């Protein structure tokens, strides 16, 4: 029995390695998908921030003498997300 036990042991060891490698591969794919999703959300936020900045700059260029322009207060057209203070 000793002579014929090593092939069975080798098959079991290889099968265990395949299971571990498959599990690691699935975990890596899930992590990559999560990373891609987070980067997409981050990119959308960046684009939205750039668009808001461009709108503010356009308003400031259009009427630089408007009350509050350049004084650190938002222009009349700009309403923050939380509403007016």
Buried (B, 14 or more C-beta within 10 A) or exposed (E): EEEEEEEEEEEEEEEEEEEEEEEEEEEEEEEEEEEEEEEEEEEEEEEEEEEEEEEBEEBBEEEEEBEEBEEEEBBEEBEEEEEEE
